Amino acid sequence: MKRFSLSALALLIAAVFAFPTYWMLSTAFKPSGQVLSTRYDLVPFEFTFDNFVTAVTKPGFSAFLTNSLVVTIGAVLLALVAGLLAAIPLSRLKFRGRKGFLLLVLIAQMAPLEALLIPMYLMMRDLDLLNTLPSLLLVYFATTLPFTIWTLRGFVNGIPAELEEAAMVDGCSRWQAFRRVTLPLLGPALVSTSVFSFVTAWNEFLYALVFMRDKTNQTLPVWLSSFKTAFGTDWGGAMAASVVFAIPVLTFFLIVQRNLVAGTTAGAVKG
């Protein structure tokens, strides 16, 4: 009975968290006449793809999708490279100011993005980077870098330094020992860190709205807000657009799922 009760509770909690996603999917396939109907239908009786056609044929969709992919993938790759180059010395080397630097990284991670909006805007304005994709890429890079450094440092701490020392005794240089020994072991860590960084940059809305005055440079989160007009909200189109918006993240997650699980559990048991 205890196991049955716990399983039933787990299923109930899973259903509560999954219900918004199900509501989004069911609304995306409903005809416009049923979306605002007072009748509650758990399963829509009529299915239509008109909402998806409306979403993907909306002006600027391809440009918004390209912009989101460029700035998100670029920011994640830069954060992984810079974060790894920072995590290795923070984990392996002892130097003055190391703890203070780690504290600054943690404070930067805790700072709300809204509090950094005005300083970031003034900085990009002075650099004449407003309304350009590089400005957005740099902002996403800066916001995901602290998390990347902090997380990768924890993974590097879980890899014994003796492995690199043994490789160096066998004739490898320090770079060769890192490339042949440490870097392959950090593969799952890089994957799991990139997933969280990708989701953070992909879902960001405020900076893309404020920094990008030209609509051709805006991203998909800003595109989602275009379904709300002065005449009301196209809920069917908005839900279909949300499904389209979630597909790249879901695809990326499914591709790296195996490595993601290995990365999130790495270092849990030492021995």
N, C-alpha and C positions, 0 to 999 in steps of 0.2 A: 504493500500500500504506500509505503514511503517513496519507493521508486516511481510508482504510478503518479503520485501527487506531484513529485518534482518534475516529471515529464509533462504532465498536464499544465503546470505553471510555466514551464519553459515554452511550450507551444502557445500559450496565451500571450506571453510577453512577445514572442516572435510575431504573432498575428497583429498585435498592437503596433509594432514598429513597421511591419510590412503593409499595413492597411493604407497609409498615405500613398505608397508607390502603386498599389493596386488601384486606388481611386484615380490617380493620374493616368494610368493606362486605360482604365475603363472610360474615363471622360474623353480621352484622346480619340477613341473609336466611336463615340456616340455622335449621332447627327445633331446639328445645332439646335433643333427643336426639342431635344431631350435633355440637353445639358442643364437648362434652367427649369426643367419641369419639376413640379411639386411632388410628383410620384417618385418614390425611391426604388430604384432597380439595382439590386446587387450585381446582376449580370445584364448588360445591355442586350435588348432583343434585336436591335438593328445595328449592324456594324458598317462603318464607312471610313474610307481613307481620305475624305475631303479635307479634314483638318490637317493631315500631313502634307497634302498637296498645297494647301494654303500657306503652311509654315515654310516649306522649302522653296516655294516660288515667291516668297516675300522679297521685295527689292533689297539687295545687299547681303543676302544670306551667304553666298559663296565667299564674299569678301570678309564677312565677319568670321566665318569658319576658318579661313586661311589665317587671318590675324590672330585668332585664339591659338591655333596650332603653332604658329611661329613664335609668339611671345612665351607660350607655356613651355614648349619643348626647349627653346633656347634658354629660358631661365633655369629649367631643371638641369640641363647639361652643364651650364656654368656653375650652378650651385654645387653639383656633384664634384666637379673638378676642384673648385676652390675649397669646398668643405673637406674633401679628402686630403688636400695639401695642408690644410690647417689641422685636421684631426690627427694626422700621423705625428707631427712634432709635439702636439699637446699631450699625446698619450705616451710617446717614447722618450721624450727629452725632458730634462729638468732645467729650468731657467728662471731667472728672476722676473716676476710679474706674471707667471703662468696662472696662478689662482685668480689674480685680478682680471686677467683676460677672460678666463672662464666665467667669472661673475658678470662681466660686461656682456658676454654672449647670452647668458641666461636672462639678463635684464632686457636685452634687445628682443629676445624671444617672447618675453612677457608683455612688452609694450603693445598696446592696442593699435591696430593699423589706422584707426580714425585719428589718433593723436599725432600721427606722423604725416597726415595729409598736407597740412599747410607748409611745414618745412620742406617736404618733398616737392610740392608745387613751386615754391619760391626757388629751390635749387634748379629744377628743370627749366623754369622760366629764365633764370640767369644764364643757363647753359644753352638757351635757345633750342631746347629739345621738346617743348610742348607740341602736342598734336603729331608726334612721330612714334612709330613703333619701338625704336630703341629706348625711348624714355620709359615706356611701359615694361619693356623687357628688363631694364635696370631696376625698376621698382620691384618687380616680382622676384628678381634675383636677390635683392637686398632683404626682402621679407622672408624668403625661404632659406637663406644662407645660415642664420643662427640655428635653426632647427636641424639643418643638415650637419653642421659642425658638431653640435651637441650629441646627436644620435650616432654619427660615425665614430666619434671618440669613444663612446661606450662599446661599440663593436670592436674597435681596435684594441681596447683594453682586454677584451676576452680572448685575443690571440696571443699566445706566449711569445715573448721576444726571443726566447731561446731558439725558435724555429728559424728566424732570420740569422741569428748568430751561427747556427749550425751550417746554414747555406753559405755564409761568408767564410767559415773555416774550410769548406769544400772548394773554395775558389771563386765564389760569386762576389761581385762588388755589392755595395749597399743598394744601388738601384736594381741590380739583377735579383738580389734577394727579395726586395720588395715586390718586383714585378712577377717573379716566379713562385713566391711562397705566400706573401701576405695578400696581394691583390686578388688571386683566385679565391682565397678564403673569405674575402670581403664581398664577393659577388652577391650573395643573398642580402647582405646589409645595404648595398648600393641599390638593389631592386626595391626593397621595402622603403627606403628613404625616398627614392624617386617617386613612388606611388603617392605618399603623403604630400610631397612637394608639388606633384602634378595636380592633385585635387585642390590644393590651396590656391595655386595660380590659376587653374581653370575656372574656379568658381568666383574669382574676385570681380567685384562690380564697381565699387566706389571710385577707385583710381582710373579705371577705364572710362567711366562716365565724366570725370572732372578733367582729366588730362587730354582726352580726345574730343576736340571740337568738331572735327570733320568726321562725318558718319562713316566714310569709307575706311577710317582707321580704327573704328570701334570693334569690340569683341562680342562674342555670343551672349554673355550675361546682359549686356546693354541691349542687344537685339531682343532678348526675352521681354524686356520692359516695353517694347514697341507695340505689343498686343493690347495694351491699355491706352485708350484714347479718350477724348472728351465726350465721345458718344457711348462709352461703356467699355467693357472688357470682353474680348473674344476668348472665352474660357476654353472652348474646344481647340482653337488654334494655339493658345498658350500651353495647354497640356500636351498637345502634339509636339510643340517646339521644345518643351521640357524633356520629352522622351528622346528627341533627336539630340538635345544637348547632353543627355546622359550617356548616349551610345559610345562616344570615344573613351570616356573614363571607364565604362564597363568593359569595353574591348581590351583596353590596356591592362585592366585588372585581371581579366581572364587569361591573358597571355603570360603574365608574370606571377600568377597565383601560386604556383608551386614554390618558386623562389621566395615569394612574399612570406609564406608560412614558415619556411626555413629561416628567413631573416628575422622574423618577429620572435622566434623561439631560440635563436642563437644566444649562447651565453647564459641560458636559464639554469643549466646544470654544469658545474665545473668538477673536474676530477681527472 
